[in-house]
Amino acid sequence: MKISCKEASSICDKSQYKEASWWDIFKLRFHLFYCKTCQLYSKKNSELTSLCDKAGLTMLSDEDKKKMKRDLEEKR
C-alpha cells in the first residue's frame, strides 16, 4: 500500500480535479500521514487551485488547444 512520492503527487493532481478514485485518495492520505514533503506539495496545490477558482480561470477549449498546437507546429 505504500506509494512513492511521484505517485502521490500524481494522485494529488488528479484529486484536485475530482479524477482520483477513492482507493487512490486513501493511499494518498496514508502517504501524507508520514511524508512532510508531499504534505507541503498537497497544500500548495490546493492553494493554487483555490486561487485559480477565485480568479475565474478556466481551461482552454478543445478548439483553442488544437489552434495553439497548429500555431506551434507552424513555427517549428
N, C-alpha and C positions, 0 to 999 in steps of 0.2 A: 504494500500500500504506500510505501514511501516513494515520493516522486522527486525528480531533480528540480533545481531552481528554474531551469529552462522550461520544463513542462509546467511548473507553477505559474510562470509569467504568461505562458500561452493561455492557460485556463483563466487567469486573471483578466486578460484581454477579452476572452470570449464572454466571461461573466458580465463584463461591463455592458455588453450589447445583447445580453439575455440569450446567448448562444451556447452556454455551457450546460451540460446535463447535471442532474442533482448529484450523481456519483462524482463527477469532476469537481463540483463545488465542495463536496465532502472532503475529497483528497486535498484540495487547495486549503481549506480551513485547517486540516490536520497539519499540513506543511507550514502554514503561517503561525501555528502554535509554537514552533521551535525555531523558525528562520527569521531573524530580525531584518535581514536584507530584503527578503520578499515582503515582509510586513510593510516596510517603507515604500517599496515599489507599488504595492497594492494601494496604499494610502494616497500616494502621489497620482496614481492612475485614476482613482476615484475623484480626486480634486480636479484633475484635468477634464474629466467627463462632465463634472458639475459645472465648471466654468464654460465649457462649450455649450452646454444646455442653456445656461443663463444668457449667453451671448446670442443664442438662436442659430448657432452654426448647424448646418446640415451637410449631408454627403452630396457629392456630385451625382447627377442623374446618369443613367447608363449612356444616354446620348452624349452628354458632356464628357464622360470618360472616353468614349470612342473618338470624339473630336480631338481631345487632348492627345490621345495616343497617335492619331493620324498626324497631328501637328509635330509631335516629337519625332516621328519616323521621317517626316519630310525634311527635318533639319539635320538629319544624320548625313 
